[in-house]
Amino acid sequence: MERLLSKYLFDPEMNAGKMIFLTGPRQVGKTTFARNWLASQGEEALYFNWDDPAVAREYKRNPFFFKNIIDSKNVKKPLPIVFDEIHKHRNWRNILKGFYDTSKDKITLLVTGSARLGWYRKTGDSLIGRYFSYEMLPAGLPEAVNDFSHILMNDAPLRTVETLVDIARGIKHPDADAALSDLLAFSGFPEPLLRRSPRFYHRWNAQYKTLLTREDIRDLSRISDIKGIEHLIEILPARVGSLLSINAIREDLHHATVTRWLDMLKAIYMVFTLRPWHKNIIRSIRKENKLYFYDWTNVQDTGARFENLVAISMVKMAARLTETGLGTFEIMHIRNKEKQEIDFVVVKNNKPLALFDAKESDCNIAKTGLYFSRQLSIPYFQVVRNCHRVEIFPDNCAVLPAPNFLMMTG
């Protein structure tokens, strides 16, 4: 499976002379991506997994081990090299700093890892200025059908209904609808998605949750109540798509450390949250986030599962636009005290660009979408799973079939 990241991760305008940090959930495909990149350059041997004792042993024997390999190649262009799981080494920051400072003109260094690399990167960093970070998230519809021709690589089409609708009307991939059904059934994680076996998926999903709770949480924290964490994971899917009430969860769990537990679930890439947008919104909700899973198949309700998948797709789009240097993008949500809400708001440099709702079957423009579109003077798009026609409506609104929309967001 080709990944969308390959289209921009190694852009020399952005990353020449920089290390590239690639983080993301476990088993999302980072190692496979890194190995495929090396293979495409004819340098498969320059993959170094620091879980392999031989790698650490050779470095300990001679701290110039990697420098000698690079210098012996004697090539004129930068050599691709991958360090996988180096953050598990006690002195990993200094190792990277020393290698980068002495070899940066000769290498393109990709550093991959999951929860701990992302966690350590955010908790104090002596490598600032030496790298750019990127995230690999679960596969989306373009990756599932191997068609990247409709991907939005800038935010201009989001600003006007007509532009985005014109792009959507030109998307007619014959496999998109079936591939979306597979994504909803098997997740965006490559192994269960490519196998398309319900029996394999159920075993994989159970093992994956155990891996995160029993290993990653243990490695990152001193949390001892693993049973409590597992109970929290059991009740969170029912909260997807709704405002996240920490007090209500505390009452359900009879435990006071819910906030810390949720932060840990975000750190291990099990869940993520969207903040509320409240500027210029009358009687807006200002504090409560909305929660989603990286593996949307944990959500049993079909409408909430579809909304979760759309959330991941939009977060991927925002990350891509940010990582390619077009601004600072974020996906947020809107809700007011009258319980009117919008699922997603695309925000660029702290200004809203467009509104989106995810719906299973309603092909008529929602009144709340029209209301907030008028209030913020930005377009409103309704993304519908069971709808097959792109339609423009009055007052800056449109309905987009889910496959058409997801082929653009990634």
C-alpha positions as CSV (number, residue, x, y, z in Angstrom):
1,M,0.0,0.0,0.0
2,E,1.5,3.3,-1.1
3,R,1.1,6.0,1.6
4,L,0.2,9.7,1.0
5,L,3.1,10.9,3.0
6,S,5.5,9.7,0.2
7,K,4.2,12.6,-1.9
8,Y,5.6,15.3,0.3
9,L,7.7,13.9,3.2
10,F,11.0,14.1,1.4
11,D,10.5,17.6,-0.2
12,P,14.0,19.1,-0.4
13,E,12.6,22.6,-0.1
14,M,11.3,21.7,3.3
15,N,13.6,19.1,4.7
16,A,17.1,19.6,3.1
17,G,19.6,19.5,6.0
18,K,16.9,18.4,8.5
19,M,16.3,15.1,10.2
20,I,12.8,13.8,9.6
21,F,10.9,12.5,12.6
22,L,8.0,10.2,11.8
23,T,5.6,9.3,14.6
24,G,2.1,7.8,14.7
25,P,0.1,4.9,16.2
26,R,1.6,1.4,16.5
27,Q,1.3,-0.8,13.4
28,V,0.1,2.1,11.2
29,G,2.8,1.3,8.7
30,K,5.8,3.5,9.6
31,T,8.5,0.7,9.4
32,T,7.1,-0.6,6.2
33,F,7.1,2.9,4.7
34,A,10.7,3.5,5.8
35,R,11.9,0.2,4.4
36,N,10.1,0.8,1.1
37,W,11.7,4.2,0.9
38,L,15.2,2.8,1.4
39,A,14.4,0.0,-1.2
40,S,13.4,2.7,-3.7
41,Q,16.8,4.3,-3.3
42,G,18.7,1.0,-3.5
43,E,19.9,1.3,0.1
44,E,18.0,-1.4,2.0
45,A,21.1,-2.0,4.2
46,L,20.8,1.5,5.8
47,Y,17.9,0.5,8.0
48,F,18.9,0.3,11.6
49,N,16.4,-0.9,14.2
50,W,17.6,-0.1,17.7
51,D,15.5,-2.9,19.1
52,D,18.2,-5.1,17.5
53,P,21.0,-5.6,20.1
54,A,23.6,-5.8,17.4
55,V,22.9,-2.2,16.4
56,A,23.5,-0.8,19.9
57,R,26.5,-3.1,20.3
58,E,28.2,-1.9,17.2
59,Y,27.6,1.7,18.2
60,K,29.0,1.1,21.7
61,R,32.0,-0.6,20.2
62,N,32.7,2.4,18.0
63,P,30.6,5.6,18.2
64,F,31.7,6.4,14.6
65,F,30.0,3.2,13.4
66,F,27.4,5.0,11.4
67,K,29.7,7.7,10.2
68,N,32.1,5.1,8.8
69,I,29.3,3.5,6.9
70,I,28.2,6.8,5.3
71,D,31.8,7.9,4.5
72,S,32.6,4.5,2.9
73,K,29.8,5.0,0.4
74,N,31.6,7.9,-1.2
75,V,28.5,9.2,-3.1
76,K,27.8,12.8,-4.1
77,K,24.1,12.9,-3.1
78,P,22.7,12.6,0.4
79,L,22.3,8.9,1.5
80,P,18.9,7.8,2.9
81,I,19.2,6.2,6.3
82,V,16.6,5.1,8.8
83,F,16.9,4.9,12.6
84,D,13.9,2.9,13.9
85,E,13.0,2.9,17.7
86,I,16.2,4.8,18.6
87,H,14.3,6.6,21.3
88,K,14.4,3.4,23.4
89,H,18.1,3.9,23.8
90,R,18.9,5.8,27.0
91,N,21.2,8.3,25.3
92,W,19.3,8.6,22.0
93,R,19.2,12.5,21.8
94,N,22.9,12.8,22.1
95,I,23.5,10.0,19.6
96,L,21.2,11.7,17.0
97,K,22.8,15.1,17.7
98,G,26.3,13.8,17.2
99,F,25.5,11.9,14.1
100,Y,23.5,14.7,12.6
101,D,26.1,17.4,13.4
102,T,28.9,15.5,11.7
103,S,27.1,14.0,8.7
104,K,24.1,16.3,7.9
105,D,25.4,17.2,4.5
106,K,25.8,13.5,3.5
107,I,22.5,12.0,4.7
108,T,18.7,12.2,4.7
109,L,17.9,10.8,8.1
110,L,14.5,9.4,8.8
111,V,13.8,8.7,12.5
112,T,10.7,6.6,13.2
113,G,8.9,5.6,16.4
114,S,5.5,5.5,18.0
115,A,4.2,6.6,21.4
116,R,7.5,7.2,23.2
117,L,9.2,9.1,20.4
118,G,6.2,11.5,20.3
119,W,6.0,11.7,24.0
120,Y,9.7,12.4,24.5
121,R,9.7,14.9,21.7
122,K,7.1,17.0,23.5
123,T,8.6,16.8,27.0
124,G,11.8,18.8,26.5
125,D,13.9,18.8,23.4
126,S,17.6,19.3,22.9
127,L,17.2,18.7,19.2
128,I,15.2,21.8,18.4
129,G,16.2,23.2,15.0
130,R,17.6,20.0,13.7
131,Y,14.4,18.2,12.6
132,F,10.9,18.6,11.3
133,S,8.3,16.2,12.7
134,Y,5.5,14.4,10.8
135,E,2.7,12.0,11.7
136,M,1.5,8.9,9.9
137,L,-2.1,8.3,10.6
138,P,-4.4,5.4,9.6
139,A,-4.9,4.9,5.9
140,G,-7.6,6.9,4.1
141,L,-9.7,6.3,1.0
142,P,-7.0,7.5,-1.5
143,E,-4.5,5.0,-0.1
144,A,-7.1,2.2,0.0
145,V,-7.7,2.7,-3.8
146,N,-4.2,3.9,-4.6
147,D,-5.3,7.1,-6.3
148,F,-3.8,10.4,-5.1
149,S,-4.9,12.5,-8.1
150,H,-7.7,14.4,-6.2
151,I,-5.8,15.2,-2.9
152,L,-6.1,18.8,-1.7
153,M,-2.6,20.1,-1.4
154,N,-3.6,23.6,-0.4
155,D,-6.5,25.2,1.4
156,A,-7.8,27.4,-1.5
157,P,-10.6,25.0,-2.6
158,L,-12.1,25.0,1.0
159,R,-12.8,28.7,0.8
160,T,-15.5,28.6,-1.8
161,V,-18.4,26.1,-2.3
162,E,-18.1,26.2,-6.1
163,T,-14.4,25.3,-6.2
164,L,-14.7,22.3,-3.9
165,V,-17.9,21.1,-5.6
166,D,-16.1,21.3,-9.0
167,I,-13.3,19.0,-7.7
168,A,-15.8,16.6,-6.1
169,R,-17.9,16.3,-9.3
170,G,-14.8,15.2,-11.2
171,I,-14.2,12.2,-8.8
172,K,-15.6,9.0,-10.2
173,H,-13.4,6.2,-8.9
174,P,-15.2,2.8,-9.5
175,D,-13.8,1.2,-6.3
176,A,-14.2,4.1,-3.9
177,D,-17.6,3.1,-2.3
178,A,-16.5,-0.5,-1.7
179,A,-13.2,0.7,-0.3
180,L,-15.0,3.0,2.1
181,S,-17.1,0.1,3.3
182,D,-13.9,-1.9,3.9
183,L,-12.4,1.0,5.8
184,L,-15.4,1.3,8.0
185,A,-15.4,-2.5,8.7
186,F,-11.6,-3.2,9.1
187,S,-10.1,0.2,10.1
188,G,-7.3,2.2,8.4
189,F,-4.5,0.0,9.9
190,P,-2.9,-1.7,6.9
191,E,-2.8,-5.3,8.2
192,P,-6.5,-5.8,9.0
193,L,-7.5,-3.6,6.1
194,L,-5.5,-5.5,3.5
195,R,-6.6,-8.9,4.8
196,R,-10.3,-8.0,4.9
197,S,-11.0,-10.9,7.2
198,P,-13.5,-10.4,10.0
199,R,-12.0,-13.2,12.0
200,F,-8.5,-11.8,11.7
201,Y,-9.7,-8.3,12.4
202,H,-11.3,-9.4,15.8
203,R,-8.1,-11.1,16.9
204,W,-5.9,-8.2,15.7
205,N,-8.1,-5.6,17.4
206,A,-8.1,-7.4,20.8
207,Q,-4.3,-7.9,20.7
208,Y,-3.7,-4.3,19.7
209,K,-5.6,-2.9,22.6
210,T,-3.8,-5.2,25.0
211,L,-0.5,-4.1,23.5
212,L,-1.3,-0.4,24.1
213,T,-2.6,-0.8,27.6
214,R,-0.2,-3.4,28.9
215,E,3.0,-2.2,27.3
216,D,2.9,1.4,26.1
217,I,1.1,2.7,29.2
218,R,3.5,0.8,31.4
219,D,6.5,2.2,29.5
220,L,5.3,5.8,29.6
221,S,3.8,6.2,33.0
222,R,3.6,4.9,36.5
223,I,-0.1,4.1,36.2
224,S,-0.7,0.9,38.0
225,D,-4.5,0.6,37.6
226,I,-4.5,-1.0,34.2
227,K,-8.0,-2.5,34.9
228,G,-9.3,1.0,35.4
229,I,-7.7,2.2,32.1
230,E,-9.3,-0.8,30.3
231,H,-12.7,0.1,31.8
232,L,-12.2,3.6,30.6
233,I,-11.5,2.3,27.1
234,E,-14.7,0.3,27.2
235,I,-16.9,3.2,28.0
236,L,-15.3,5.9,25.7
237,P,-16.7,4.6,22.3
238,A,-20.2,5.6,23.4
239,R,-18.9,9.2,23.9
240,V,-17.6,9.5,20.3
241,G,-19.4,12.4,18.6
242,S,-20.6,13.9,21.8
243,L,-19.2,16.5,24.2
244,L,-16.6,14.9,26.5
245,S,-17.8,15.3,30.1
246,I,-14.9,14.5,32.4
247,N,-17.2,14.7,35.5
248,A,-19.6,12.2,34.0
249,I,-16.8,9.7,33.2
250,R,-15.5,10.1,36.8
251,E,-18.9,9.2,38.1
252,D,-19.0,6.1,35.9
253,L,-15.5,5.0,36.9
254,H,-15.6,6.1,40.5
255,H,-12.1,7.3,39.9
256,A,-10.5,10.8,40.2
257,T,-7.6,10.5,37.8
258,V,-9.7,10.5,34.5
259,T,-7.9,13.5,33.0
260,R,-4.5,11.9,33.5
261,W,-5.7,8.7,32.0
262,L,-7.1,10.4,29.0
263,D,-3.9,12.3,28.4
264,M,-2.1,8.9,28.5
265,L,-4.5,7.4,25.9
266,K,-3.8,10.4,23.7
267,A,0.0,9.9,24.2
268,I,-0.2,6.2,23.0
269,Y,-2.3,7.2,20.0
270,M,-5.5,5.4,21.1
271,V,-7.7,8.5,21.1
272,F,-7.5,12.2,20.2
273,T,-9.7,15.2,21.0
274,L,-10.9,18.3,19.1
275,R,-11.2,21.6,20.8
276,P,-14.3,23.9,20.5
277,W,-14.2,27.0,18.3
278,H,-16.0,29.8,20.1
279,K,-15.0,33.1,18.6
280,N,-17.9,35.0,17.1
281,I,-20.3,32.2,18.2
282,I,-23.2,33.5,20.3
283,R,-23.6,31.5,23.6
284,S,-20.9,29.1,22.6
285,I,-19.5,26.1,24.5
286,R,-15.9,27.0,25.3
287,K,-14.4,24.1,27.2
288,E,-15.7,20.7,26.3
289,N,-13.7,18.8,23.7
290,K,-15.0,16.0,21.4
291,L,-13.2,12.6,21.5
292,Y,-12.4,10.2,18.7
293,F,-10.5,6.9,18.3
294,Y,-7.6,6.4,15.8
295,D,-9.2,3.0,15.2
296,W,-12.7,4.0,14.5
297,T,-13.9,0.3,14.5
298,N,-13.9,0.5,18.3
299,V,-17.1,2.6,17.8
300,Q,-20.2,0.3,17.4
301,D,-22.8,2.9,16.4
302,T,-22.6,3.2,12.6
303,G,-23.3,7.0,12.5
304,A,-20.6,7.7,15.2
305,R,-18.2,5.4,13.5
306,F,-18.6,7.2,10.2
307,E,-18.1,10.6,11.9
308,N,-15.0,9.2,13.6
309,L,-13.6,8.1,10.2
310,V,-14.3,11.6,8.7
311,A,-12.6,13.2,11.8
312,I,-9.4,11.2,11.1
313,S,-9.5,12.1,7.4
314,M,-9.8,15.8,8.3
315,V,-7.1,15.7,10.9
316,K,-4.8,14.1,8.3
317,M,-5.7,17.0,5.9
318,A,-4.9,19.6,8.5
319,A,-1.6,17.9,9.4
320,R,-0.6,17.7,5.7
321,L,-1.3,21.4,5.1
322,T,0.6,22.3,8.3
323,E,3.5,20.0,7.5
324,T,3.9,21.3,4.0
325,G,4.4,24.8,5.3
326,L,1.0,26.4,4.3
327,G,0.1,27.7,7.8
328,T,-1.0,26.3,11.1
329,F,-4.2,24.2,10.6
330,E,-6.4,22.6,13.2
331,I,-9.8,20.8,13.1
332,M,-12.2,22.0,15.8
333,H,-15.9,21.8,16.5
334,I,-18.7,24.1,17.4
335,R,-21.6,23.8,19.9
336,N,-23.7,26.5,21.6
337,K,-25.8,26.4,24.7
338,E,-28.9,25.8,22.5
339,K,-27.3,22.4,21.6
340,Q,-26.7,23.5,18.0
341,E,-23.5,22.0,16.7
342,I,-21.1,21.6,13.8
343,D,-19.0,18.5,13.7
344,F,-15.8,20.0,12.2
345,V,-14.4,23.5,11.6
346,V,-11.2,23.9,9.5
347,V,-9.2,26.6,11.2
348,K,-6.1,28.2,9.6
349,N,-3.9,30.5,11.6
350,N,-6.7,31.0,14.1
351,K,-9.3,31.9,11.5
352,P,-12.2,29.5,10.5
353,L,-12.2,28.6,6.8
354,A,-15.1,26.1,6.3
355,L,-17.7,24.0,8.2
356,F,-18.3,20.3,7.8
357,D,-20.9,17.9,9.2
358,A,-20.7,14.1,8.8
359,K,-24.1,12.4,8.3
360,E,-25.2,8.9,7.3
361,S,-28.1,9.6,5.0
362,D,-29.5,13.2,5.2
363,C,-29.1,14.8,1.8
364,N,-30.9,18.0,2.8
365,I,-28.9,20.9,4.3
366,A,-29.1,21.0,8.1
367,K,-30.5,24.1,9.6
368,T,-27.6,24.3,12.1
369,G,-25.1,24.3,9.2
370,L,-26.9,27.1,7.5
371,Y,-27.1,29.0,10.8
372,F,-23.4,28.8,11.6
373,S,-22.4,29.4,8.0
374,R,-24.3,32.7,8.0
375,Q,-22.9,33.6,11.5
376,L,-19.2,33.1,10.4
377,S,-19.6,33.9,6.7
378,I,-17.8,30.8,5.6
379,P,-18.9,27.7,3.5
380,Y,-20.8,24.8,5.0
381,F,-20.4,21.3,3.5
382,Q,-22.5,18.3,4.5
383,V,-20.6,15.0,4.0
384,V,-23.1,12.2,3.5
385,R,-22.4,8.4,3.6
386,N,-25.5,7.3,1.7
387,C,-25.7,10.0,-0.9
388,H,-24.5,9.8,-4.5
389,R,-25.0,13.2,-5.9
390,V,-22.9,16.4,-5.4
391,E,-25.3,19.3,-4.9
392,I,-24.9,23.1,-4.3
393,F,-27.6,24.8,-2.2
394,P,-28.3,28.5,-1.7
395,D,-26.5,30.5,1.0
396,N,-23.0,29.0,0.6
397,C,-23.8,25.4,1.3
398,A,-23.3,22.0,-0.5
399,V,-23.8,18.3,0.0
400,L,-20.9,16.0,-0.8
401,P,-21.1,12.2,-1.1
402,A,-18.6,10.7,1.4
403,P,-16.4,8.9,-1.2
404,N,-15.9,12.2,-3.2
405,F,-15.0,14.1,-0.1
406,L,-12.7,11.5,1.4
407,M,-10.8,11.2,-1.9
408,M,-9.9,14.9,-1.5
409,T,-9.0,15.0,2.2
410,G,-6.8,11.8,2.3
